[in-house]
């Protein structure tokens, strides 16, 4: 159960990064170069969660 909770926590962090990127996309003066780090963080976290799920 602890692994599942850790996985959910990582997915929540990924979602937070995605929302931050979306917020940036909707802001004036934003471009892909500014959003890329947030999107990469989100993807990295999703892949980490996927890896955790596959280990179970």
C-alpha positions, 0 to 999 in steps of 0.5 A: 500500500505504501508503494501505491501511495508513493505512486499517487503522490508522484502523479499529483506532483506531475499534475501540478507541473502540468497545470503550471505549464498550462497556466503559463501557456495561457499567460501573456508573453509565454512561449514553449521555451519557458514551458518546456522545463515544466512539461519535462518535469511532468513527463519525468514524474509520470514515467517514475510513477509508471516504473513504480507501478510496473515494479508491483 
